[in-house]
């Protein structure tokens, strides 16, 4: 999905898979935009062809002399591949090189997976929306600041959200099978003596099948925690295919990635799922 100044850009697909940009879908833009104004492009990555669509949109805006283009990336594609080890493909760098070639005036990345994303993008900054969303979640679940807990599932999340205000904090320490990478167990680091009967919000940037959060929930329940909630800025559709909802009371996320929440077989999770819209958060 790509929106230009709030309006979704439309494409037609030819039988051979080629894409045709329906330029009338952005024709309400003036032919000349003063340099003091910004043209906002919202980019939600759903499939690889969306990158081609982004290229078409930006080049068309250049063609009609639209200036001041500001790109808002809901989820940075390929952000997991943020390094090269043993000559593996540095995929994130390839994608950021592509985006840089489009020469946006400014790039805003929602909750990047690591600092590498912003370092590789030109004129970019990160928008860590979880710092805003955590307050919404606290209000939603009637969080007790004196007695309830926030948990970071690993050291990476703990570092990313170290400035998140909370009196009671727990961190997860994962034990993995080094050959398969599978999480065998998760240990709680912090004072759990007052955790019995309390609520915990697990905070991280991304969930796929939710293995890390299942392990965290199991450890929390074993410590006597009564309610476990999960806040992630980005949730893949794979959350519906695992056992995550069997282990948490509710998932709070955004519409940055998720698209299948209204599928009939996923409706059973609607009471355990809260999806905030990126546009409403940024407005």
ABEGO torsion letter per residue (X at the ends): XBBBGGBBBBBBBBAAGBBBBBAAAAAABBABBBAABBBBBBBBBABAAAAAAAAAAAAAAAAAGBBGBBBBBABBBGAABABBBGGBBBAAAAAAAAAAAAGBABBBBBGBABAAAAAABBGBBBBBAAAAAAAAAAAAAGBBAAABBBBBABAAAAAAAAABBBABBBBBBBBBBAAAGBBABBBBBEBAAAABGBBBBBBBABBBAGAAAAAAAAAAAAAGBABBBBBBABBBAAAAABAAAAABABBBBBAAABAAAABAAAAAAAAABBBBBAAAAAX
